[in-house]
Every structure is written in C-alpha cells, then in structure tokens.
C-alpha cells in the first residue's frame, strides 16, 4: 500500500516573454501564438568553448529575430 502526503506545490506560470534581441515583450495570453513561436536556447559550453569553459548560455528569441539571424543559412524541410 502506498500512502501519500499532501504537500503545497508552487507552480510558475509565464505571464510574458521578452526577446533578447529586439526587446519586444509579448503577453502570453494576449499574444499566445507569438509566445508559442519563441525559441529558447540554453546550453553549456565545453572546455575551450568560445563562450567560456563550462559557461551556461541562454537566449530567448522571437520568431522574427531568429529568422533575421539564421534565415540565410537555415533549411526549411517540408
């Protein structure tokens, strides 16, 4: 038999997202489609990384800024 203990859980719900390039802020409820198309980049640099040894890199980009940055080099696969 498994017995459970009730605990109060804190949840975090996003209210808005801001593009790190253009700094436009999108309300998650009012601009739900724009907010859904945000791209959140997060990774850890390895040894001798150009970002720094074991540095954590984060970036949030709206779809327009991402297209501006990588539009000429990305592949769109249907």
C-alpha positions in Angstrom: 0.0 0.0 0.0 1.2 3.5 -0.9 0.4 6.3 1.5 0.6 9.8 0.2 1.3 13.0 2.0 -0.4 16.2 0.8 2.1 19.0 0.0 1.7 22.5 -1.1 3.3 22.9 -4.6 4.3 26.2 -6.0 3.9 26.4 -9.8 5.2 29.1 -12.1 3.1 30.3 -15.0 4.7 32.6 -17.6 3.0 35.9 -18.0 5.1 37.4 -20.7 8.3 36.7 -22.8 10.8 39.2 -24.0 13.1 38.8 -27.0 16.7 39.2 -26.1 17.5 40.8 -29.5 14.6 43.3 -30.2 13.4 43.5 -26.5 9.8 43.3 -27.6 7.6 41.9 -24.8 4.8 39.5 -25.7 1.9 38.8 -23.3 1.5 35.1 -23.1 -2.3 35.3 -23.0 -2.9 38.2 -25.5 -0.1 37.2 -27.9 -0.4 33.4 -27.4 0.7 32.5 -31.0 3.7 34.8 -30.9 4.7 33.5 -27.5 4.4 29.9 -28.7 6.8 30.6 -31.5 9.6 31.9 -29.2 12.8 29.9 -29.3 14.6 29.3 -26.0 18.3 28.4 -26.4 20.1 27.0 -23.4 23.3 25.0 -23.4 26.6 24.6 -21.6 29.8 25.4 -23.3 32.5 22.7 -23.2 36.2 23.1 -22.5 37.8 25.7 -24.6 34.4 26.9 -25.8 34.3 30.4 -27.4 31.7 31.2 -24.7 33.9 30.2 -21.8 34.7 26.9 -20.1 31.5 25.3 -18.9 29.6 28.5 -19.2 25.8 28.3 -19.3 24.5 30.1 -22.4 20.8 31.3 -22.6 18.9 33.2 -25.2 15.2 33.8 -25.9 14.4 35.0 -29.4 11.1 35.8 -31.1 10.5 34.2 -34.4 11.2 37.3 -36.4 14.6 37.9 -34.8 15.5 34.2 -35.2 14.7 34.4 -38.9 16.7 37.6 -39.3 19.7 35.9 -37.6 19.6 32.5 -39.3 17.3 32.9 -42.3 20.0 32.8 -44.9 21.7 29.7 -43.5 18.8 27.5 -42.2 17.0 24.8 -44.1 13.2 24.7 -44.2 12.2 21.0 -44.6 8.6 20.3 -45.6 
